[in-house]
Amino acid sequence: VCPTPKIGPIVPLPALNISGGVLTAGCSNTADFSAQLHTAFSSLVTGSCIFSGMPFHCAATRFEHDYMVPFSDSTAAGIVCSDCDKNGTLIYNHCKNHPEWVDVHKLAAYAEAHPHVDDPKVHLKGARVFAFQPTHDRCYQPPAMQNVRDFHLLYAEEAEQIKLVADQPFPHTL
């Protein structure tokens, strides 16, 4: 039996004074996180490298062709979906298994309207994004990474700021 660890008082962290550019990067689930962090805090994060990931807020967004499954601990996988049926949830990984269902304009509307997301119209216009879709990735199906690219192209000042590489013969992880 493991002893219960003693937890001290919660101490607030000091405010960070971040200046200059911050880059996020990840592969698979950490790519998903990097995309979330980059968009949500785009006033601080100026770029991202997304290797087999999904665009901002995709996992928690219900799209036109999504269907509901009964909500349970095993099906929900921690997904909170405001547009889901009362006792239903999205199928797990709908954004990477069915990326053709994704509507990046719906994701953009959420990002632009949410009070806790930095204004993407202001802060993503200068962002740099590198998206990578390996040709042998069985987890993130095409056009998953095109969705990442297309989301960021909605805001970029220049299309050259957003780079998608989708012709390299790699599996899901390098």
Rosetta constraint file for C-alpha pairs under 8 A:
AtomPair CA 18 CA 44 HARMONIC 7.13 0.50
AtomPair CA 19 CA 44 HARMONIC 7.67 0.50
AtomPair CA 21 CA 44 HARMONIC 6.99 0.50
AtomPair CA 21 CA 45 HARMONIC 6.35 0.50
AtomPair CA 21 CA 46 HARMONIC 5.54 0.50
AtomPair CA 21 CA 47 HARMONIC 7.78 0.50
AtomPair CA 22 CA 44 HARMONIC 6.46 0.50
AtomPair CA 22 CA 45 HARMONIC 4.65 0.50
AtomPair CA 22 CA 46 HARMONIC 5.63 0.50
AtomPair CA 22 CA 47 HARMONIC 6.76 0.50
AtomPair CA 23 CA 38 HARMONIC 7.90 0.50
AtomPair CA 23 CA 45 HARMONIC 5.81 0.50
AtomPair CA 23 CA 46 HARMONIC 6.03 0.50
AtomPair CA 23 CA 47 HARMONIC 4.74 0.50
AtomPair CA 23 CA 48 HARMONIC 5.34 0.50
AtomPair CA 23 CA 49 HARMONIC 7.77 0.50
AtomPair CA 24 CA 34 HARMONIC 5.26 0.50
AtomPair CA 24 CA 35 HARMONIC 7.78 0.50
AtomPair CA 24 CA 37 HARMONIC 7.51 0.50
AtomPair CA 24 CA 38 HARMONIC 6.66 0.50
AtomPair CA 24 CA 45 HARMONIC 7.20 0.50
AtomPair CA 24 CA 47 HARMONIC 6.41 0.50
AtomPair CA 24 CA 48 HARMONIC 4.63 0.50
AtomPair CA 24 CA 49 HARMONIC 6.36 0.50
AtomPair CA 25 CA 30 HARMONIC 7.42 0.50
AtomPair CA 25 CA 31 HARMONIC 6.22 0.50
AtomPair CA 25 CA 34 HARMONIC 5.62 0.50
AtomPair CA 25 CA 48 HARMONIC 5.42 0.50
AtomPair CA 25 CA 49 HARMONIC 4.49 0.50
AtomPair CA 25 CA 50 HARMONIC 5.95 0.50
AtomPair CA 25 CA 51 HARMONIC 7.82 0.50
AtomPair CA 26 CA 30 HARMONIC 4.53 0.50
AtomPair CA 26 CA 31 HARMONIC 3.92 0.50
AtomPair CA 26 CA 32 HARMONIC 7.54 0.50
AtomPair CA 26 CA 33 HARMONIC 7.60 0.50
AtomPair CA 26 CA 34 HARMONIC 6.11 0.50
AtomPair CA 26 CA 49 HARMONIC 6.50 0.50
AtomPair CA 26 CA 50 HARMONIC 5.77 0.50
AtomPair CA 26 CA 51 HARMONIC 6.08 0.50
AtomPair CA 27 CA 31 HARMONIC 4.51 0.50
AtomPair CA 27 CA 32 HARMONIC 7.77 0.50
AtomPair CA 27 CA 50 HARMONIC 6.43 0.50
AtomPair CA 27 CA 51 HARMONIC 4.53 0.50
AtomPair CA 27 CA 52 HARMONIC 5.77 0.50
AtomPair CA 27 CA 53 HARMONIC 6.72 0.50
AtomPair CA 27 CA 173 HARMONIC 7.26 0.50
AtomPair CA 28 CA 32 HARMONIC 6.36 0.50
AtomPair CA 28 CA 51 HARMONIC 6.40 0.50
AtomPair CA 28 CA 52 HARMONIC 5.06 0.50
AtomPair CA 28 CA 53 HARMONIC 5.18 0.50
AtomPair CA 28 CA 172 HARMONIC 7.82 0.50
AtomPair CA 28 CA 173 HARMONIC 7.91 0.50
AtomPair CA 29 CA 33 HARMONIC 6.32 0.50
AtomPair CA 29 CA 53 HARMONIC 6.76 0.50
AtomPair CA 30 CA 34 HARMONIC 6.00 0.50
AtomPair CA 30 CA 53 HARMONIC 7.83 0.50
AtomPair CA 31 CA 35 HARMONIC 6.16 0.50
AtomPair CA 31 CA 49 HARMONIC 7.47 0.50
AtomPair CA 31 CA 50 HARMONIC 4.90 0.50
AtomPair CA 31 CA 51 HARMONIC 5.88 0.50
AtomPair CA 31 CA 52 HARMONIC 6.57 0.50
AtomPair CA 31 CA 53 HARMONIC 4.82 0.50
AtomPair CA 31 CA 54 HARMONIC 7.35 0.50
AtomPair CA 32 CA 36 HARMONIC 6.38 0.50
AtomPair CA 32 CA 50 HARMONIC 7.49 0.50
AtomPair CA 32 CA 53 HARMONIC 4.82 0.50
AtomPair CA 32 CA 54 HARMONIC 5.39 0.50
AtomPair CA 32 CA 55 HARMONIC 7.09 0.50
AtomPair CA 32 CA 56 HARMONIC 7.72 0.50
AtomPair CA 33 CA 37 HARMONIC 6.09 0.50
AtomPair CA 34 CA 38 HARMONIC 5.93 0.50
AtomPair CA 34 CA 48 HARMONIC 6.70 0.50
AtomPair CA 34 CA 49 HARMONIC 7.69 0.50
AtomPair CA 34 CA 50 HARMONIC 6.96 0.50
AtomPair CA 35 CA 39 HARMONIC 6.29 0.50
AtomPair CA 35 CA 48 HARMONIC 6.97 0.50
AtomPair CA 35 CA 50 HARMONIC 6.84 0.50
AtomPair CA 35 CA 53 HARMONIC 7.61 0.50
AtomPair CA 35 CA 54 HARMONIC 7.09 0.50
AtomPair CA 35 CA 55 HARMONIC 5.99 0.50
AtomPair CA 35 CA 56 HARMONIC 5.63 0.50
AtomPair CA 36 CA 40 HARMONIC 5.93 0.50
AtomPair CA 36 CA 55 HARMONIC 7.39 0.50
AtomPair CA 36 CA 56 HARMONIC 4.96 0.50
AtomPair CA 36 CA 57 HARMONIC 6.70 0.50
AtomPair CA 37 CA 41 HARMONIC 5.77 0.50
AtomPair CA 37 CA 42 HARMONIC 7.66 0.50
AtomPair CA 37 CA 45 HARMONIC 7.61 0.50
AtomPair CA 38 CA 42 HARMONIC 5.28 0.50
AtomPair CA 38 CA 45 HARMONIC 5.35 0.50
AtomPair CA 38 CA 46 HARMONIC 7.15 0.50
AtomPair CA 38 CA 47 HARMONIC 6.81 0.50
AtomPair CA 38 CA 48 HARMONIC 6.53 0.50
AtomPair CA 39 CA 45 HARMONIC 7.88 0.50
AtomPair CA 39 CA 56 HARMONIC 6.52 0.50
AtomPair CA 39 CA 111 HARMONIC 7.75 0.50
AtomPair CA 39 CA 117 HARMONIC 7.24 0.50
AtomPair CA 39 CA 118 HARMONIC 7.17 0.50
AtomPair CA 39 CA 120 HARMONIC 6.81 0.50
AtomPair CA 39 CA 124 HARMONIC 7.38 0.50
AtomPair CA 40 CA 111 HARMONIC 7.62 0.50
AtomPair CA 40 CA 116 HARMONIC 7.34 0.50
AtomPair CA 40 CA 117 HARMONIC 4.45 0.50
AtomPair CA 40 CA 118 HARMONIC 5.53 0.50
AtomPair CA 41 CA 45 HARMONIC 5.97 0.50
AtomPair CA 41 CA 117 HARMONIC 6.54 0.50
AtomPair CA 41 CA 118 HARMONIC 5.54 0.50
AtomPair CA 42 CA 46 HARMONIC 6.18 0.50
AtomPair CA 42 CA 118 HARMONIC 5.81 0.50
AtomPair CA 42 CA 119 HARMONIC 7.63 0.50
AtomPair CA 42 CA 120 HARMONIC 6.86 0.50
AtomPair CA 42 CA 123 HARMONIC 5.36 0.50
AtomPair CA 42 CA 124 HARMONIC 6.16 0.50
AtomPair CA 43 CA 118 HARMONIC 6.21 0.50
AtomPair CA 43 CA 119 HARMONIC 7.98 0.50
AtomPair CA 43 CA 123 HARMONIC 5.33 0.50
AtomPair CA 46 CA 123 HARMONIC 7.99 0.50
AtomPair CA 46 CA 124 HARMONIC 7.47 0.50
AtomPair CA 46 CA 126 HARMONIC 7.39 0.50
AtomPair CA 46 CA 127 HARMONIC 5.01 0.50
AtomPair CA 46 CA 128 HARMONIC 6.62 0.50
AtomPair CA 47 CA 127 HARMONIC 5.27 0.50
AtomPair CA 47 CA 128 HARMONIC 4.62 0.50
AtomPair CA 47 CA 129 HARMONIC 5.49 0.50
AtomPair CA 48 CA 128 HARMONIC 6.62 0.50
AtomPair CA 48 CA 129 HARMONIC 4.94 0.50
AtomPair CA 48 CA 130 HARMONIC 6.33 0.50
AtomPair CA 49 CA 129 HARMONIC 5.88 0.50
AtomPair CA 49 CA 130 HARMONIC 4.66 0.50
AtomPair CA 49 CA 131 HARMONIC 5.94 0.50
AtomPair CA 49 CA 132 HARMONIC 7.91 0.50
AtomPair CA 50 CA 129 HARMONIC 7.54 0.50
AtomPair CA 50 CA 130 HARMONIC 6.15 0.50
AtomPair CA 50 CA 131 HARMONIC 4.79 0.50
AtomPair CA 50 CA 132 HARMONIC 6.29 0.50
AtomPair CA 51 CA 131 HARMONIC 5.89 0.50
AtomPair CA 51 CA 132 HARMONIC 4.71 0.50
AtomPair CA 51 CA 133 HARMONIC 6.66 0.50
AtomPair CA 52 CA 131 HARMONIC 7.58 0.50
AtomPair CA 52 CA 132 HARMONIC 6.08 0.50
AtomPair CA 52 CA 133 HARMONIC 5.66 0.50
AtomPair CA 52 CA 134 HARMONIC 7.55 0.50
AtomPair CA 52 CA 137 HARMONIC 7.91 0.50
AtomPair CA 52 CA 140 HARMONIC 5.91 0.50
AtomPair CA 52 CA 144 HARMONIC 7.66 0.50
AtomPair CA 52 CA 145 HARMONIC 6.65 0.50
AtomPair CA 52 CA 172 HARMONIC 7.03 0.50
AtomPair CA 53 CA 96 HARMONIC 7.71 0.50
AtomPair CA 53 CA 140 HARMONIC 7.01 0.50
AtomPair CA 53 CA 144 HARMONIC 7.22 0.50
AtomPair CA 53 CA 145 HARMONIC 6.74 0.50
AtomPair CA 53 CA 148 HARMONIC 7.69 0.50
AtomPair CA 54 CA 58 HARMONIC 6.56 0.50
AtomPair CA 54 CA 59 HARMONIC 7.90 0.50
AtomPair CA 54 CA 95 HARMONIC 6.70 0.50
AtomPair CA 54 CA 96 HARMONIC 6.88 0.50
AtomPair CA 54 CA 144 HARMONIC 6.26 0.50
AtomPair CA 54 CA 145 HARMONIC 6.71 0.50
AtomPair CA 54 CA 147 HARMONIC 7.23 0.50
AtomPair CA 54 CA 148 HARMONIC 5.96 0.50
AtomPair CA 55 CA 104 HARMONIC 7.92 0.50
AtomPair CA 55 CA 107 HARMONIC 7.99 0.50
AtomPair CA 55 CA 147 HARMONIC 6.44 0.50
AtomPair CA 55 CA 148 HARMONIC 4.64 0.50
AtomPair CA 55 CA 151 HARMONIC 6.78 0.50
AtomPair CA 56 CA 107 HARMONIC 6.73 0.50
AtomPair CA 56 CA 111 HARMONIC 7.88 0.50
AtomPair CA 56 CA 148 HARMONIC 7.93 0.50
AtomPair CA 57 CA 61 HARMONIC 6.40 0.50
AtomPair CA 57 CA 107 HARMONIC 6.38 0.50
AtomPair CA 58 CA 95 HARMONIC 6.26 0.50
AtomPair CA 58 CA 102 HARMONIC 7.53 0.50
AtomPair CA 58 CA 107 HARMONIC 6.72 0.50
AtomPair CA 59 CA 79 HARMONIC 7.26 0.50
AtomPair CA 59 CA 93 HARMONIC 6.75 0.50
AtomPair CA 59 CA 94 HARMONIC 7.03 0.50
AtomPair CA 59 CA 95 HARMONIC 6.16 0.50
AtomPair CA 60 CA 79 HARMONIC 5.97 0.50
AtomPair CA 60 CA 80 HARMONIC 5.90 0.50
AtomPair CA 60 CA 81 HARMONIC 4.94 0.50
AtomPair CA 60 CA 82 HARMONIC 7.80 0.50
AtomPair CA 60 CA 90 HARMONIC 7.98 0.50
AtomPair CA 61 CA 81 HARMONIC 6.12 0.50
AtomPair CA 61 CA 82 HARMONIC 7.70 0.50
AtomPair CA 61 CA 83 HARMONIC 7.24 0.50
AtomPair CA 61 CA 107 HARMONIC 7.55 0.50
AtomPair CA 62 CA 66 HARMONIC 6.11 0.50
AtomPair CA 62 CA 81 HARMONIC 7.04 0.50
AtomPair CA 62 CA 83 HARMONIC 6.07 0.50
AtomPair CA 62 CA 84 HARMONIC 6.79 0.50
AtomPair CA 62 CA 90 HARMONIC 7.11 0.50
AtomPair CA 63 CA 101 HARMONIC 6.28 0.50
AtomPair CA 63 CA 102 HARMONIC 6.25 0.50
AtomPair CA 63 CA 103 HARMONIC 6.85 0.50
AtomPair CA 64 CA 101 HARMONIC 6.96 0.50
AtomPair CA 65 CA 101 HARMONIC 5.94 0.50
AtomPair CA 66 CA 90 HARMONIC 7.00 0.50
AtomPair CA 66 CA 91 HARMONIC 7.86 0.50
AtomPair CA 66 CA 94 HARMONIC 7.65 0.50
AtomPair CA 66 CA 101 HARMONIC 7.21 0.50
AtomPair CA 67 CA 90 HARMONIC 6.58 0.50
AtomPair CA 67 CA 91 HARMONIC 7.29 0.50
AtomPair CA 68 CA 84 HARMONIC 7.19 0.50
AtomPair CA 68 CA 85 HARMONIC 7.07 0.50
AtomPair CA 68 CA 88 HARMONIC 5.37 0.50
AtomPair CA 68 CA 89 HARMONIC 5.30 0.50
AtomPair CA 68 CA 90 HARMONIC 5.23 0.50
AtomPair CA 68 CA 91 HARMONIC 6.71 0.50
AtomPair CA 69 CA 75 HARMONIC 7.35 0.50
AtomPair CA 69 CA 88 HARMONIC 5.30 0.50
AtomPair CA 69 CA 89 HARMONIC 5.48 0.50
AtomPair CA 69 CA 90 HARMONIC 6.23 0.50
AtomPair CA 69 CA 91 HARMONIC 6.31 0.50
AtomPair CA 70 CA 75 HARMONIC 7.29 0.50
AtomPair CA 70 CA 87 HARMONIC 6.09 0.50
AtomPair CA 70 CA 88 HARMONIC 4.50 0.50
AtomPair CA 70 CA 89 HARMONIC 6.30 0.50
AtomPair CA 71 CA 75 HARMONIC 6.05 0.50
AtomPair CA 71 CA 76 HARMONIC 5.82 0.50
AtomPair CA 71 CA 87 HARMONIC 5.44 0.50
AtomPair CA 71 CA 88 HARMONIC 4.50 0.50
AtomPair CA 71 CA 89 HARMONIC 5.29 0.50
AtomPair CA 72 CA 76 HARMONIC 5.79 0.50
AtomPair CA 73 CA 77 HARMONIC 6.43 0.50
AtomPair CA 73 CA 78 HARMONIC 7.75 0.50
AtomPair CA 75 CA 89 HARMONIC 7.28 0.50
AtomPair CA 75 CA 91 HARMONIC 7.05 0.50
AtomPair CA 75 CA 92 HARMONIC 6.82 0.50
AtomPair CA 76 CA 80 HARMONIC 7.88 0.50
AtomPair CA 76 CA 89 HARMONIC 5.88 0.50
AtomPair CA 76 CA 90 HARMONIC 7.16 0.50
AtomPair CA 76 CA 91 HARMONIC 7.77 0.50
AtomPair CA 76 CA 92 HARMONIC 7.20 0.50
AtomPair CA 77 CA 92 HARMONIC 7.05 0.50
AtomPair CA 79 CA 89 HARMONIC 7.41 0.50
AtomPair CA 79 CA 90 HARMONIC 7.67 0.50
AtomPair CA 80 CA 89 HARMONIC 7.92 0.50
AtomPair CA 81 CA 89 HARMONIC 6.95 0.50
AtomPair CA 81 CA 90 HARMONIC 7.58 0.50
AtomPair CA 84 CA 88 HARMONIC 6.11 0.50
AtomPair CA 84 CA 89 HARMONIC 5.75 0.50
AtomPair CA 84 CA 90 HARMONIC 7.15 0.50
AtomPair CA 85 CA 89 HARMONIC 6.88 0.50
AtomPair CA 90 CA 94 HARMONIC 7.16 0.50
AtomPair CA 93 CA 97 HARMONIC 6.01 0.50
AtomPair CA 94 CA 98 HARMONIC 5.32 0.50
AtomPair CA 94 CA 99 HARMONIC 7.06 0.50
AtomPair CA 95 CA 99 HARMONIC 4.80 0.50
AtomPair CA 95 CA 101 HARMONIC 7.46 0.50
AtomPair CA 95 CA 102 HARMONIC 6.53 0.50
AtomPair CA 95 CA 144 HARMONIC 7.05 0.50
AtomPair CA 96 CA 139 HARMONIC 6.66 0.50
AtomPair CA 96 CA 140 HARMONIC 4.51 0.50
AtomPair CA 96 CA 141 HARMONIC 5.68 0.50
AtomPair CA 96 CA 144 HARMONIC 5.78 0.50
AtomPair CA 97 CA 139 HARMONIC 7.01 0.50
AtomPair CA 97 CA 140 HARMONIC 6.33 0.50
AtomPair CA 97 CA 141 HARMONIC 5.83 0.50
AtomPair CA 98 CA 102 HARMONIC 7.66 0.50
AtomPair CA 98 CA 141 HARMONIC 7.24 0.50
AtomPair CA 99 CA 141 HARMONIC 6.80 0.50
AtomPair CA 99 CA 142 HARMONIC 6.79 0.50
AtomPair CA 99 CA 143 HARMONIC 5.76 0.50
AtomPair CA 99 CA 144 HARMONIC 5.05 0.50
AtomPair CA 99 CA 147 HARMONIC 7.47 0.50
AtomPair CA 100 CA 142 HARMONIC 8.00 0.50
AtomPair CA 100 CA 143 HARMONIC 6.50 0.50
AtomPair CA 100 CA 144 HARMONIC 7.75 0.50
AtomPair CA 102 CA 147 HARMONIC 7.36 0.50
AtomPair CA 103 CA 107 HARMONIC 6.77 0.50
AtomPair CA 104 CA 108 HARMONIC 6.10 0.50
AtomPair CA 104 CA 147 HARMONIC 6.58 0.50
AtomPair CA 104 CA 150 HARMONIC 6.95 0.50
AtomPair CA 104 CA 151 HARMONIC 5.40 0.50
AtomPair CA 105 CA 109 HARMONIC 6.11 0.50
AtomPair CA 105 CA 151 HARMONIC 7.44 0.50
AtomPair CA 106 CA 110 HARMONIC 6.40 0.50
AtomPair CA 107 CA 111 HARMONIC 6.30 0.50
AtomPair CA 107 CA 151 HARMONIC 7.76 0.50
AtomPair CA 108 CA 112 HARMONIC 6.02 0.50
AtomPair CA 108 CA 151 HARMONIC 6.99 0.50
AtomPair CA 109 CA 113 HARMONIC 6.13 0.50
AtomPair CA 110 CA 114 HARMONIC 5.92 0.50
AtomPair CA 111 CA 117 HARMONIC 6.15 0.50
AtomPair CA 111 CA 118 HARMONIC 7.97 0.50
AtomPair CA 111 CA 119 HARMONIC 7.41 0.50
AtomPair CA 111 CA 120 HARMONIC 6.89 0.50
AtomPair CA 112 CA 117 HARMONIC 7.46 0.50
AtomPair CA 112 CA 119 HARMONIC 5.98 0.50
AtomPair CA 112 CA 120 HARMONIC 6.34 0.50
AtomPair CA 112 CA 121 HARMONIC 7.47 0.50
AtomPair CA 118 CA 123 HARMONIC 7.05 0.50
AtomPair CA 119 CA 123 HARMONIC 6.06 0.50
AtomPair CA 119 CA 124 HARMONIC 7.91 0.50
AtomPair CA 120 CA 124 HARMONIC 4.90 0.50
AtomPair CA 120 CA 125 HARMONIC 7.29 0.50
AtomPair CA 120 CA 155 HARMONIC 6.86 0.50
AtomPair CA 121 CA 125 HARMONIC 6.28 0.50
AtomPair CA 121 CA 155 HARMONIC 5.84 0.50
AtomPair CA 123 CA 127 HARMONIC 7.33 0.50
AtomPair CA 124 CA 152 HARMONIC 7.38 0.50
AtomPair CA 124 CA 155 HARMONIC 5.74 0.50
AtomPair CA 124 CA 156 HARMONIC 6.29 0.50
AtomPair CA 125 CA 155 HARMONIC 4.89 0.50
AtomPair CA 125 CA 156 HARMONIC 4.14 0.50
AtomPair CA 125 CA 157 HARMONIC 5.12 0.50
AtomPair CA 126 CA 156 HARMONIC 6.03 0.50
AtomPair CA 126 CA 157 HARMONIC 6.27 0.50
AtomPair CA 126 CA 161 HARMONIC 7.63 0.50
AtomPair CA 127 CA 156 HARMONIC 6.67 0.50
AtomPair CA 127 CA 161 HARMONIC 6.80 0.50
AtomPair CA 128 CA 161 HARMONIC 4.86 0.50
AtomPair CA 128 CA 162 HARMONIC 5.78 0.50
AtomPair CA 129 CA 149 HARMONIC 7.72 0.50
AtomPair CA 129 CA 152 HARMONIC 7.61 0.50
AtomPair CA 129 CA 161 HARMONIC 6.47 0.50
AtomPair CA 129 CA 162 HARMONIC 4.83 0.50
AtomPair CA 129 CA 163 HARMONIC 6.19 0.50
AtomPair CA 130 CA 162 HARMONIC 6.12 0.50
AtomPair CA 130 CA 163 HARMONIC 4.86 0.50
AtomPair CA 130 CA 164 HARMONIC 6.07 0.50
AtomPair CA 130 CA 165 HARMONIC 7.89 0.50
AtomPair CA 131 CA 145 HARMONIC 6.20 0.50
AtomPair CA 131 CA 148 HARMONIC 6.99 0.50
AtomPair CA 131 CA 149 HARMONIC 6.68 0.50
AtomPair CA 131 CA 162 HARMONIC 7.77 0.50
AtomPair CA 131 CA 163 HARMONIC 6.08 0.50
AtomPair CA 131 CA 164 HARMONIC 4.72 0.50
AtomPair CA 131 CA 165 HARMONIC 6.34 0.50
AtomPair CA 132 CA 145 HARMONIC 6.61 0.50
AtomPair CA 132 CA 164 HARMONIC 5.87 0.50
AtomPair CA 132 CA 165 HARMONIC 4.98 0.50
AtomPair CA 132 CA 166 HARMONIC 6.02 0.50
AtomPair CA 133 CA 137 HARMONIC 7.30 0.50
AtomPair CA 133 CA 140 HARMONIC 7.77 0.50
AtomPair CA 133 CA 142 HARMONIC 7.47 0.50
AtomPair CA 133 CA 144 HARMONIC 7.68 0.50
AtomPair CA 133 CA 145 HARMONIC 5.66 0.50
AtomPair CA 133 CA 164 HARMONIC 7.58 0.50
AtomPair CA 133 CA 165 HARMONIC 6.19 0.50
AtomPair CA 133 CA 166 HARMONIC 4.58 0.50
AtomPair CA 133 CA 167 HARMONIC 7.53 0.50
AtomPair CA 133 CA 168 HARMONIC 7.81 0.50
AtomPair CA 134 CA 165 HARMONIC 7.80 0.50
AtomPair CA 134 CA 166 HARMONIC 5.66 0.50
AtomPair CA 134 CA 167 HARMONIC 6.56 0.50
AtomPair CA 134 CA 168 HARMONIC 5.39 0.50
AtomPair CA 134 CA 169 HARMONIC 5.93 0.50
AtomPair CA 134 CA 170 HARMONIC 5.03 0.50
AtomPair CA 134 CA 171 HARMONIC 6.16 0.50
AtomPair CA 134 CA 172 HARMONIC 6.72 0.50
AtomPair CA 135 CA 166 HARMONIC 6.39 0.50
AtomPair CA 135 CA 167 HARMONIC 5.94 0.50
AtomPair CA 135 CA 168 HARMONIC 5.77 0.50
AtomPair CA 135 CA 169 HARMONIC 5.02 0.50
AtomPair CA 135 CA 170 HARMONIC 5.98 0.50
AtomPair CA 135 CA 171 HARMONIC 6.97 0.50
AtomPair CA 136 CA 169 HARMONIC 5.95 0.50
AtomPair CA 136 CA 170 HARMONIC 5.32 0.50
AtomPair CA 136 CA 171 HARMONIC 4.38 0.50
AtomPair CA 136 CA 172 HARMONIC 6.72 0.50
AtomPair CA 137 CA 141 HARMONIC 6.78 0.50
AtomPair CA 137 CA 170 HARMONIC 6.90 0.50
AtomPair CA 137 CA 171 HARMONIC 4.54 0.50
AtomPair CA 137 CA 172 HARMONIC 4.22 0.50
AtomPair CA 137 CA 173 HARMONIC 7.90 0.50
AtomPair CA 138 CA 171 HARMONIC 7.19 0.50
AtomPair CA 138 CA 172 HARMONIC 6.44 0.50
AtomPair CA 139 CA 172 HARMONIC 6.49 0.50
AtomPair CA 140 CA 144 HARMONIC 5.96 0.50
AtomPair CA 140 CA 145 HARMONIC 7.89 0.50
AtomPair CA 140 CA 172 HARMONIC 7.64 0.50
AtomPair CA 142 CA 146 HARMONIC 7.33 0.50
AtomPair CA 143 CA 147 HARMONIC 6.30 0.50
AtomPair CA 144 CA 148 HARMONIC 6.83 0.50
AtomPair CA 145 CA 149 HARMONIC 6.29 0.50
AtomPair CA 145 CA 164 HARMONIC 7.39 0.50
AtomPair CA 146 CA 150 HARMONIC 5.90 0.50
AtomPair CA 146 CA 164 HARMONIC 7.21 0.50
AtomPair CA 147 CA 151 HARMONIC 6.00 0.50
AtomPair CA 148 CA 152 HARMONIC 6.53 0.50
AtomPair CA 149 CA 153 HARMONIC 6.11 0.50
AtomPair CA 149 CA 162 HARMONIC 6.39 0.50
AtomPair CA 149 CA 163 HARMONIC 7.27 0.50
AtomPair CA 149 CA 164 HARMONIC 6.51 0.50
AtomPair CA 150 CA 154 HARMONIC 6.49 0.50
AtomPair CA 151 CA 155 HARMONIC 7.63 0.50
AtomPair CA 152 CA 156 HARMONIC 6.17 0.50
AtomPair CA 152 CA 162 HARMONIC 7.00 0.50
AtomPair CA 153 CA 159 HARMONIC 6.33 0.50
AtomPair CA 153 CA 162 HARMONIC 6.80 0.50
AtomPair CA 156 CA 161 HARMONIC 6.74 0.50
AtomPair CA 156 CA 162 HARMONIC 7.53 0.50
AtomPair CA 157 CA 161 HARMONIC 7.80 0.50
AtomPair CA 170 CA 174 HARMONIC 6.55 0.50
